[in-house]
Amino acid sequence: MIQPRFLPYLVLLGGVLIAATSSIFIRFAQALETPSVVITTWRLLFAMLILTPFTWQKRHQELRTLKQSDLAWGAGAGLFLALHLATWIASLEFTSVASSAALVTTNPLWVALAVWLFFGEKLSPQTIIGLLVAFTGSLLITFSDARVLIIDPTATQIIRFEWQNILAPVGKADTALFGDALALFGAISIAIYFLVGRNLRKRISNTSYVWLVYSAAALVMLTVTVVTGHSLFGYSNQAYFWMLMLAVGPQLLGHTAFNWALAHLSTTFVTLAILGEPIGSAILAYFLLGETFAPMQLFGFTLLLGGIGLGVLGEQQPS
C-alpha cells in the first residue's frame, strides 16, 4: 500500500512521464501527414470538449457572472497559449525532440526576466547566474543543431552541410535552427501566458480558468486553421487517436497532476521536477524515433536545465 507521504511524489512523477510523451505523440501525428496547425487545433478542441460538461456542472454560476474584464484577460491568456502550442508543435517539424523540449522549458527564465523588466521585481544573484548558464546552454544547442539537412526538391538526394553555409539558397531548407527559434518563441509565449493569466487566476477558480483559457485558445486556432486554408477533417484514424491522446494525456492528466502536486509539495520542488520532461522526451525519442545526441548538444542540455534550476531556486529567495 502506498504511504500517504509518498503519494504526491508518485503523482508528480506520473505527471512528468505523461507530459514527456507530448513530443512523441506530435511526431506520430506529423508522420501521418497531419499539419501542425491542425494538431494544435484538435489538441485544444478535444481538451475543451472533455472539460466542458464537468466545468459547466460545477462552475456554471461562476462562469455566468464573469466580468467583461475577466473575459478579456482570459481571451488574452488563451491567445498566448495558442501561440505557444502552435509554435512549439511546429518546431518539431524542423528540429529534434530533445532540442525542442529543452528550449521550450526555458519559460521560467523568461518569466523572471519579464517581471524584472516590466514589474520592477529584483532578481537574486542566483537567478541572474541561472539566466546566463541557461542562455549559454541554449547557444550550444543551437550551435549543435546548426548542422542541417537540405532536401533538394528536384531530386531524392539529401545533402548535409556545415553550419557556416546555413544561409546558402540550396533547395528547401528545413533547418534545425528554425525549429529552435520556434521552440524559443513557444517558451516566450507561454511565459507571457503565465504573466497575463496570473491576475485572473487570483479571482476565479482553477477549473473555470482552465476552461476559459482553453476555449479561447481553441477559438484562436480554429480561426488560424480556417484562414490558412487547412481542414480539420479527412485525416487518418491514427492521426485523430494521437491528437486525442495529446489532449487527454499531456494537456489534461499531466497538468492536472502538476496542479495537484502543488497543493502538497513546494512550488520549487514541483517546478524543478517538471524539468525532467525534456529529459524524458529525449529518452523516448532515442528509443522510439532513433534520435541521437551530439556531445555538444548533451552539454547544452545539461547547462540549460541546470540554469533553469538555478533560476527557479533563486526566484524563491527574498529580493
C-alpha positions in Angstrom: 0.0 0.0 0.0 1.3 3.5 -0.9 2.1 5.6 2.1 0.3 9.0 2.0 3.6 10.9 2.3 4.9 9.3 -0.9 1.7 9.8 -3.0 2.4 13.4 -4.1 5.8 12.4 -5.3 4.4 9.5 -7.3 1.6 11.7 -8.8 4.3 14.3 -9.7 6.4 11.6 -11.3 3.4 10.3 -13.3 2.7 13.9 -14.5 6.2 14.3 -15.7 6.2 11.0 -17.5 2.8 11.8 -19.2 4.0 15.2 -20.2 7.1 13.8 -21.7 5.0 11.9 -24.3 3.7 15.1 -25.8 6.6 15.5 -28.3 6.3 11.8 -29.3 2.6 12.0 -29.9 3.0 15.1 -32.0 5.7 13.4 -34.1 3.5 10.4 -34.7 0.7 12.7 -35.9 3.0 14.7 -38.1 4.3 11.4 -39.6 0.7 10.7 -40.8 0.8 14.0 -42.8 -1.2 16.0 -40.3 -0.3 19.7 -40.4 1.0 21.2 -37.2 -1.8 23.8 -37.1 -4.4 21.0 -37.3 -2.6 19.1 -34.5 -2.6 22.2 -32.3 -6.3 22.9 -33.0 -7.5 19.4 -32.3 -5.4 19.2 -29.1 -7.2 22.2 -27.7 -10.6 21.3 -29.1 -10.5 17.8 -27.6 -9.4 19.3 -24.2 -12.1 21.9 -24.3 -14.8 19.4 -25.2 -13.8 17.0 -22.5 -13.7 19.8 -19.9 -17.0 21.5 -20.8 -19.6 19.1 -19.2 -17.6 18.9 -15.9 -16.9 22.6 -15.8 -20.4 23.8 -16.5 -21.8 21.3 -14.0 -19.5 22.5 -11.2 -18.8 26.2 -12.1 -21.7 27.4 -14.3 -22.7 30.1 -11.7 -19.2 31.5 -11.6 -18.8 31.5 -15.4 -22.1 33.3 -15.9 -21.1 36.1 -13.6 -17.6 36.8 -15.0 -16.9 40.4 -15.7 -16.1 41.7 -19.2 -12.6 42.5 -18.0 -12.2 38.9 -16.8 -13.3 37.6 -20.1 -10.8 39.9 -21.8 -7.9 38.7 -19.7 -9.0 35.1 -20.3 -9.1 35.7 -24.1 -5.6 37.3 -23.9 -4.2 34.3 -22.0 -5.8 31.9 -24.5 -4.2 33.8 -27.4 -0.7 33.3 -25.9 -1.4 29.7 -25.0 -2.4 29.1 -28.7 0.8 30.9 -29.9 2.8 28.7 -27.5 1.3 25.4 -28.7 1.3 26.4 -32.4 5.0 27.4 -32.5 6.2 24.6 -30.3 4.4 21.9 -32.2 5.6 23.4 -35.5 9.2 23.4 -34.1 9.1 19.6 -34.1 8.9 19.5 -37.9 12.3 21.1 -38.0 14.4 20.2 -35.0 15.0 17.2 -32.7 12.6 16.3 -29.9 15.3 16.8 -27.4 16.2 20.3 -28.5 12.6 21.4 -28.9 11.6 20.1 -25.5 14.7 21.6 -23.8 14.3 25.0 -25.3 10.6 25.3 -24.7 11.2 24.7 -21.0 13.1 27.9 -20.7 9.9 29.7 -19.8 10.6 30.2 -16.1 13.6 32.3 -17.0 11.6 34.4 -19.4 9.1 35.0 -16.7 11.9 36.0 -14.3 13.3 38.4 -16.9 9.9 39.9 -17.6 9.0 40.6 -14.0 12.3 42.3 -13.6 11.9 44.5 -16.8 8.2 45.3 -16.5 7.3 45.0 -12.9 10.5 46.1 -11.2 11.0 42.9 -9.2 14.6 42.5 -8.4 16.4 39.3 -9.4 18.5 37.4 -7.0 22.2 36.7 -7.9 21.3 33.0 -8.2 18.6 33.8 -10.8 21.0 36.0 -12.8 23.6 33.2 -12.8 20.9 30.8 -13.9 19.9 33.1 -16.8 23.5 33.3 -18.0 24.0 29.5 -17.7 20.8 28.7 -19.4 21.5 31.1 -22.2 24.9 29.5 -22.7 23.2 26.1 -22.9 20.7 27.3 -25.5 23.5 28.7 -27.6 25.3 25.4 -27.5 22.2 23.5 -28.5 21.6 26.0 -31.4 25.2 25.7 -32.5 25.0 21.9 -32.4 21.7 21.9 -34.3 23.1 24.2 -37.0 24.1 21.0 -38.9 21.0 20.9 -41.0 19.5 18.7 -43.7 18.8 20.3 -47.1 16.4 18.4 -49.3 16.7 19.1 -53.0 13.2 19.3 -54.4 14.4 18.2 -57.8 15.9 15.0 -56.5 15.7 12.5 -53.7 19.2 13.2 -52.5 19.6 14.6 -49.0 22.5 17.0 -48.7 24.2 17.6 -45.4 26.2 20.8 -44.9 28.0 22.7 -42.2 26.6 25.5 -40.1 28.6 28.2 -41.9 26.6 27.6 -45.0 23.2 27.7 -43.4 22.0 30.7 -45.4 23.0 29.2 -48.7 20.0 29.1 -51.0 20.2 25.3 -51.8 16.9 23.6 -52.3 14.4 23.6 -49.5 16.0 24.2 -46.1 14.1 22.7 -43.2 16.7 23.8 -40.8 17.1 22.8 -37.2 17.9 26.5 -36.4 14.4 27.5 -37.5 12.9 24.8 -35.3 15.0 26.0 -32.3 13.7 29.5 -32.9 10.1 28.3 -33.0 10.7 26.4 -29.7 12.2 29.5 -28.1 9.2 31.6 -29.3 7.0 29.0 -27.8 8.8 29.4 -24.5 8.4 33.2 -24.6 4.7 32.9 -25.5 3.9 30.6 -22.5 5.8 33.0 -20.2 3.5 35.8 -21.4 0.6 33.5 -20.9 1.6 33.0 -17.3 2.0 36.7 -16.8 -1.3 37.6 -18.4 -3.2 34.9 -16.6 -1.8 35.2 -13.1 -4.0 38.2 -12.3 -7.2 36.5 -13.5 -6.2 33.2 -11.7 -6.4 35.0 -8.4 -10.0 35.9 -8.9 -11.6 32.8 -10.3 -11.3 29.0 -9.6 -8.7 26.9 -11.4 -11.4 24.9 -13.2 -13.1 27.9 -14.6 -9.8 29.5 -15.5 -8.5 26.4 -17.4 -11.8 26.0 -19.3 -11.9 29.7 -20.2 -8.4 29.8 -21.5 -8.6 26.5 -23.4 -11.8 27.7 -25.0 -10.2 31.0 -26.1 -7.1 29.2 -27.4 -9.2 26.7 -29.3 -11.2 29.6 -31.0 -7.9 31.3 -31.9 -6.6 28.1 -33.5 -9.9 27.5 -35.3 -9.6 30.9 -36.8 -6.0 30.3 -37.8 -7.0 26.9 -39.4 -9.7 28.5 -41.5 -7.6 31.5 -42.6 -4.7 29.3 -43.6 -7.0 27.0 -45.6 -6.5 23.8 -43.6 -9.2 21.3 -43.0 -9.9 19.7 -39.6 -11.2 16.6 -41.3 -10.0 13.9 -43.7 -7.0 12.6 -41.8 -6.4 9.0 -40.8 -8.0 7.5 -37.7 -4.5 7.0 -36.2 -3.9 10.8 -36.5 -7.0 11.6 -34.6 -6.1 9.0 -32.0 -2.7 10.7 -31.4 -4.3 14.1 -31.2 -6.8 12.8 -28.7 -4.0 11.3 -26.7 -2.3 14.7 -26.7 -5.4 16.3 -25.1 -6.2 13.5 -22.6 -2.5 12.8 -21.6 -0.2 15.9 -21.5 -2.9 18.6 -21.7 -5.3 17.3 -19.1 -3.7 14.5 -17.0 -0.2 15.9 -17.0 -1.2 19.4 -16.0 -3.8 18.2 -13.5 -1.1 16.1 -11.8 1.2 19.2 -11.6 -1.6 21.3 -10.1 -2.5 18.6 -7.6 1.1 18.2 -6.5 1.4 21.9 -5.9 -1.1 21.6 -3.0 1.2 19.0 -1.3 4.7 19.9 -2.3 6.8 23.1 -2.5 6.5 25.1 -5.7 10.3 25.0 -6.1 10.3 21.2 -5.9 7.5 20.8 -8.4 9.0 23.3 -10.8 12.4 21.5 -10.7 10.7 18.2 -11.2 9.0 19.4 -14.3 12.4 20.0 -15.8 12.5 16.2 -16.1 10.0 16.5 -19.0 12.6 17.3 -21.8 14.9 14.6 -20.4 12.0 12.1 -20.6 11.1 13.3 -24.1 14.7 12.9 -25.3 14.9 9.3 -23.9 11.6 8.4 -25.6 12.8 9.9 -28.9 16.0 7.9 -28.6 14.2 4.6 -28.3 11.1 5.3 -30.4 12.4 7.7 -33.1 16.1 6.8 -33.2 17.2 10.3 -32.4 20.8 10.5 -31.2 22.6 13.3 -29.4 25.8 15.1 -30.3 28.3 15.7 -27.4 27.9 19.5 -27.6 24.1 19.1 -27.6 24.2 17.0 -24.4 26.4 19.5 -22.7 24.0 22.2 -23.8 21.0 20.3 -22.3 22.9 20.0 -19.0 23.7 23.7 -18.9 20.2 24.7 -19.9 18.4 22.5 -17.3 20.9 23.5 -14.7 20.4 27.2 -15.4 16.7 26.9 -15.2 17.0 25.0 -11.9 19.2 27.8 -10.5 16.8 30.4 -11.8 13.8 28.7 -10.1 15.7 28.3 -6.8 16.8 31.9 -7.0 13.2 33.1 -7.5 12.3 31.6 -4.1 15.0 33.8 -2.4 13.9 37.1 -0.9 14.6 40.1 -3.1 
